[in-house]
Amino acid sequence: LHICSAVLVVTMIALLLRSTWLWRVKAPELAQPACLLAFLIPLQLALGLLSYQAKFAPDFQFGLDRAAALTTSHLATGALILGVCTIWTLRAWKLGLGTEPL
């Protein structure tokens, strides 16, 4: 279920980045949060993969403290992604974007 949700989030972020690219002339205010998301999504995927390996791979000995740090970082990055998406949405709404089809 977690991996399916991750695929859905990555797909939605890709669509968000596409929208930002199409609206770049009309709404340059959306570029900064979009660039931050373009950095955070690969980081989140890497942290998730490392966290998964630390928990389930028997040959990947990482130690409990490092595994906890990875999991906590993964959770914090997810919260940061949610916050940046909220900022992007509020800026787009303020600009009146999204009311017309792409």
C-alpha positions in Angstrom: 0.0 0.0 0.0 2.8 2.4 0.8 4.5 1.8 -2.5 1.3 2.3 -4.4 0.8 5.6 -2.6 4.4 6.6 -3.4 3.7 5.9 -7.1 0.6 8.0 -7.0 2.4 10.9 -5.3 5.3 10.8 -7.8 2.8 10.8 -10.6 0.9 13.8 -9.2 4.1 15.7 -8.6 5.2 15.0 -12.2 1.9 16.5 -13.3 2.4 19.5 -11.0 5.9 20.1 -12.5 4.4 19.9 -16.0 1.8 22.4 -15.1 4.4 24.7 -13.6 6.4 24.4 -16.8 3.4 25.3 -18.9 2.5 28.3 -16.7 6.1 29.5 -16.2 5.4 32.8 -18.1 2.1 33.5 -16.5 3.1 32.4 -13.0 6.8 32.6 -12.2 5.9 32.5 -8.5 5.3 28.7 -8.8 8.8 28.0 -10.0 10.5 28.1 -6.6 8.3 25.5 -4.9 8.3 23.4 -8.0 12.1 23.3 -8.1 12.1 22.4 -4.4 9.8 19.5 -5.1 12.0 18.4 -8.0 14.8 18.1 -5.4 12.7 16.6 -2.6 11.0 13.8 -4.5 14.2 11.9 -5.5 15.5 12.5 -2.0 12.3 11.0 -0.5 12.5 8.0 -2.9 16.2 7.4 -1.9 15.4 7.7 1.8 12.5 5.3 1.4 14.6 2.7 -0.4 17.3 2.9 2.2 14.9 2.7 5.0 13.3 -0.3 3.4 16.6 -2.0 3.0 17.7 -1.2 6.5 14.5 -2.9 7.8 14.0 -5.9 5.5 17.3 -6.8 3.8 19.2 -9.3 5.9 22.6 -8.6 4.3 22.2 -4.8 4.8 23.5 -4.4 8.3 23.0 -0.7 9.1 22.4 -0.5 12.9 19.3 0.5 14.8 20.3 4.1 15.3 21.0 4.7 11.6 17.8 2.8 10.5 15.8 5.1 12.9 17.5 8.2 11.5 16.7 7.1 7.9 13.0 6.4 8.8 12.7 9.7 10.7 14.3 11.6 7.7 11.9 9.8 5.3 9.0 10.9 7.5 10.2 14.5 7.8 10.9 14.8 4.1 7.3 13.6 3.4 6.0 16.3 5.7 8.1 18.9 3.9 6.8 17.7 0.5 3.2 18.1 1.8 4.0 21.6 3.0 5.6 22.7 -0.3 2.7 21.2 -2.2 0.3 23.3 0.0 2.3 26.4 -0.7 2.3 25.7 -4.5 -1.5 25.1 -4.4 -2.2 28.3 -2.5 0.0 30.4 -4.8 -1.8 28.9 -7.9 -5.2 29.5 -6.3 -4.2 33.1 -5.5 -3.2 33.6 -9.2 -6.5 32.1 -10.4 -4.7 29.2 -12.2 -6.3 25.8 -12.6 -9.7 27.1 -13.7 -8.9 26.6 -17.4 -8.0 23.3 -19.0 -4.4 22.6 -20.0 
